[in-house]
Amino acid sequence: MTDAPSTDPIYVTLEAARAIECNGCGDCCDSRRTDGYWTWGALPLDQFASLNGGAPLIIPLEQVEGGDWQDRTARAEDESELFPTSFRCAAFLPQEDGRGLCGHHDQERPGRCGEYPVHVPYLEPELAEYGEVTLSTREFPRCSWYRMVVVQDGDPRAVEVVEAD
């Protein structure tokens, strides 16, 4: 019998969470990798083409009969946070081991790409108000920050994070 992976939260300080490096799982780069769970909100109709040599960088997707995904054209509702858009990033480079690389990592990218999940603008104010913030990685078991809850400095639940080589 194999033990199931733990679902217990891991409590870390904001400093510790920000010291962790992305492991390149790629689950936040393509909605297909989370079966449509992860979406892009407020996608500009130009799809960040100015960051990709004039070609759309963030491509809206739709699920079709049989569960497959296909590209679709951008729609006006994609610009709204109220209508999350399934997407794939044209710069995402899947690897044979299942992880992925960002083909634009060293170039200008949409702000959201560098913010997720520990540099999002709401994190510090929510931490100050509530004392803890659960990172939005519950559907990403391969993510570096999976199951992490950011707590204030001095919280006795905080563990020291040691990254694997």
C-alpha positions as CSV (number, residue, x, y, z in Angstrom):
1,M,0.0,0.0,0.0
2,T,1.4,3.4,-1.0
3,D,0.9,6.4,1.2
4,A,-1.0,9.2,-0.4
5,P,0.8,12.6,-0.6
6,S,0.1,14.9,2.3
7,T,-2.5,17.5,1.9
8,D,-1.6,19.2,5.2
9,P,-0.7,22.9,4.8
10,I,2.9,24.1,5.0
11,Y,3.2,27.3,6.9
12,V,5.9,29.7,5.8
13,T,6.8,33.4,6.2
14,L,6.5,35.7,3.2
15,E,10.2,36.0,3.1
16,A,10.6,32.2,3.0
17,A,7.9,31.8,0.3
18,R,9.6,34.4,-1.9
19,A,13.0,32.7,-1.5
20,I,11.6,29.6,-3.1
21,E,12.4,29.3,-6.8
22,C,9.8,28.2,-9.4
23,N,10.4,24.5,-10.3
24,G,9.0,24.9,-13.8
25,C,6.0,22.7,-13.4
26,G,4.2,24.8,-16.0
27,D,0.8,24.3,-14.6
28,C,0.2,28.1,-14.4
29,C,1.2,28.5,-18.1
30,D,-1.5,26.5,-19.8
31,S,-5.1,25.7,-18.7
32,R,-4.9,22.3,-20.3
33,R,-2.4,21.2,-17.7
34,T,-5.0,21.7,-15.0
35,D,-7.9,20.5,-17.1
36,G,-9.2,24.0,-17.3
37,Y,-9.0,24.9,-13.6
38,W,-6.4,27.6,-14.1
39,T,-7.5,30.5,-16.2
40,W,-6.5,34.0,-17.3
41,G,-8.7,36.9,-16.1
42,A,-8.8,40.2,-17.9
43,L,-7.0,39.2,-21.0
44,P,-6.5,42.2,-23.2
45,L,-7.8,41.7,-26.8
46,D,-4.3,42.3,-28.2
47,Q,-3.3,39.1,-26.2
48,F,0.0,40.8,-25.3
49,A,1.1,40.6,-28.9
50,S,3.5,43.6,-28.3
51,L,5.5,41.3,-26.1
52,N,5.7,38.5,-28.7
53,G,6.9,40.2,-31.9
54,G,3.3,41.0,-33.0
55,A,1.9,37.5,-32.6
56,P,-0.5,36.8,-29.7
57,L,1.3,35.6,-26.6
58,I,-1.7,34.4,-24.5
59,I,-4.0,32.2,-26.7
60,P,-7.6,31.7,-25.5
61,L,-8.7,28.0,-25.5
62,E,-12.0,26.2,-25.6
63,Q,-12.8,22.6,-24.7
64,V,-14.5,20.8,-27.5
65,E,-16.4,17.5,-27.8
66,G,-14.3,14.6,-26.5
67,G,-12.5,16.8,-24.0
68,D,-9.9,18.1,-26.4
69,W,-8.8,21.7,-26.4
70,Q,-8.5,24.0,-29.3
71,D,-7.4,27.6,-29.8
72,R,-10.1,30.2,-30.3
73,T,-10.2,33.9,-31.2
74,A,-10.2,36.4,-28.4
75,R,-13.7,37.8,-27.4
76,A,-14.7,41.0,-25.7
77,E,-15.7,39.1,-22.5
78,D,-12.1,37.8,-22.2
79,E,-11.2,41.3,-21.0
80,S,-13.3,40.9,-17.9
81,E,-12.1,39.4,-14.6
82,L,-15.7,38.1,-14.4
83,F,-15.2,35.7,-17.4
84,P,-12.0,33.7,-16.8
85,T,-10.4,32.6,-20.0
86,S,-8.9,29.2,-20.5
87,F,-5.6,29.8,-22.2
88,R,-2.2,28.6,-23.3
89,C,1.0,30.7,-23.5
90,A,2.7,30.7,-26.8
91,A,6.1,31.0,-25.0
92,F,5.5,27.9,-22.9
93,L,7.9,25.2,-23.9
94,P,6.9,21.7,-22.5
95,Q,9.7,19.4,-21.6
96,E,10.0,15.6,-22.0
97,D,10.0,15.2,-18.2
98,G,6.6,16.9,-17.9
99,R,7.8,20.2,-16.7
100,G,8.0,23.3,-18.8
101,L,10.1,26.3,-19.5
102,C,9.2,29.9,-20.3
103,G,10.6,31.0,-23.7
104,H,10.1,34.6,-22.5
105,H,11.6,34.3,-19.0
106,D,14.4,36.7,-19.7
107,Q,12.2,39.1,-21.7
108,E,9.3,41.3,-20.9
109,R,6.2,39.3,-20.0
110,P,2.7,40.0,-18.7
111,G,3.0,41.2,-15.1
112,R,0.9,38.3,-13.9
113,C,3.7,35.9,-15.0
114,G,6.2,37.3,-12.6
115,E,3.7,37.8,-9.8
116,Y,2.3,34.3,-9.3
117,P,2.0,33.1,-6.6
118,V,4.1,35.1,-4.0
119,H,4.3,38.5,-5.6
120,V,0.6,39.2,-6.2
121,P,-0.4,42.7,-5.2
122,Y,-3.0,41.5,-2.6
123,L,-0.7,39.2,-0.7
124,E,0.9,41.7,1.8
125,P,-2.3,43.6,2.6
126,E,-4.2,40.3,3.2
127,L,-1.4,39.0,5.3
128,A,-1.5,42.1,7.4
129,E,-5.3,41.9,7.8
130,Y,-5.8,38.2,8.3
131,G,-2.5,37.0,9.6
132,E,-2.3,34.2,7.0
133,V,-2.9,33.8,3.3
134,T,-3.4,30.4,1.5
135,L,-1.6,30.5,-1.8
136,S,-3.7,29.7,-4.8
137,T,-1.8,26.5,-5.6
138,R,-4.2,23.8,-4.4
139,E,-4.8,22.4,-7.9
140,F,-1.0,22.4,-8.6
141,P,0.6,19.4,-6.8
142,R,3.7,19.8,-8.9
143,C,4.1,23.5,-7.9
144,S,7.0,24.7,-5.7
145,W,4.4,26.4,-3.5
146,Y,1.9,23.6,-3.3
147,R,-0.1,23.6,0.0
148,M,1.7,26.7,1.3
149,V,0.1,29.1,3.6
150,V,2.0,32.4,4.2
151,V,2.0,33.5,7.8
152,Q,3.4,36.5,9.6
153,D,6.9,36.7,10.9
154,G,7.1,35.0,14.3
155,D,4.2,32.7,13.7
156,P,5.1,29.4,15.5
157,R,3.6,27.3,12.7
158,A,6.2,28.6,10.2
159,V,8.7,26.1,9.0
160,E,12.0,26.6,7.5
161,V,11.9,25.8,3.8
162,V,14.8,23.8,2.4
163,E,14.8,23.5,-1.4
164,A,15.7,20.3,-3.1
165,D,18.6,20.3,-5.5
